[in-house]
Amino acid sequence: MLQTVHGGAAARPFTTHMNAFDIDLYLRIAPELFLKRCLVGGIDRVFEINRDFRNEGVDATHAPEFTMLEAYQAYGTYDTIGALTKELIQKAAVDAFGSTKVTLLNGEEYDFGGEWKQITMYGSLSEALGEEITPETSVEHLGAIADKLGVERDEVENHGKLVEHLWEHFYEDKLYEPTFVRDFPVETSPLVKGHRTKPGMVEKWDLYVRGFELATGYSELNDPVVQRERFVAQAKDALAGDVEAMDIDEDFIEALGVGMPPAGGMGMGIDRLLIALTGATIRETITFPLVKPLR
């Protein structure tokens, strides 16, 4: 749970200090970089269900402490891990409710069965804007579009962040049926393998159900040289003020140098899975949720 370097996801960590070693430590935001070390060590399939911590906002689908499932399969891709994620969610629905069609707390029915929709981030954004957006679209042009639409911009921004913010403006809370959103900008996905046919993109999907993100999956980056370049770019963002940027994890880069097989990986909040299956809020899925004191 305590880590000397925070990484594995773009999020603001909780920090603490260990008196015995006189060092600062972080509550983990994700187990990814350690589970990938298991792949390096020869464990072809590995998963963990455990607690993660992120020092961020609180709402109906976000809590600072939550339960996460992460799973990795050697020689997989974001396609194979997407199929596994779909199978897992559908089986959870059948085991809990007897069917892929569940009844939410408000009495509404929701169906996890059948084939799930797939869209691409750049393709769907281009459709919404009525103009083609590609990895070559300039930051200046994307920023002008964001300003025109009143989209909030980050203090530290790049092409990828602007593309994602614009996409969220149009789609994030509107994808009701199960939908895989595929092929993300490289700038916002430092741990993901570059797309095999689309330069400037990575092989990543986010799964949306009922208007919120339920899971994410990648083809995992296993090239230590490219990983260092990605970490260095993140470090520059951190120096510029990006509190969610990852640190350079030298031990992880060294592990990749030993050799990690190609792999697919996924992460899914267990609390969010309960939200998806029941219609509850995240506070209702956690036995003892953290709440703001009355005084």
Secondary structure, 3 states (H helix, E strand, C coil): CEECCCCCCCCCCCEEEECCCCEEEEECCCCHHHHHHHHHCCCCEEEEEEEEECCCCCECCECCEEEEEEEEEECCCHHHHHHHHHHHHHHHHHHHHCCCEEECCCCCEEECCCCCEEEEHHHHHHHHHCCCCCCCCCHHHHHHHHHHHCCCCCCCCCHHHHHHHHHHHHHCCCCCCCEEEEEEEHHHCCCECECCCCCCEEEEEEEEECCEEEEEEEEECCCHHHHHHHHHHHHHHHHCCCCCCCCCCHHHHHHHHHHCCCEEEEEEEHHHHHHHHHCCCHHHHCCCCCCCCCC
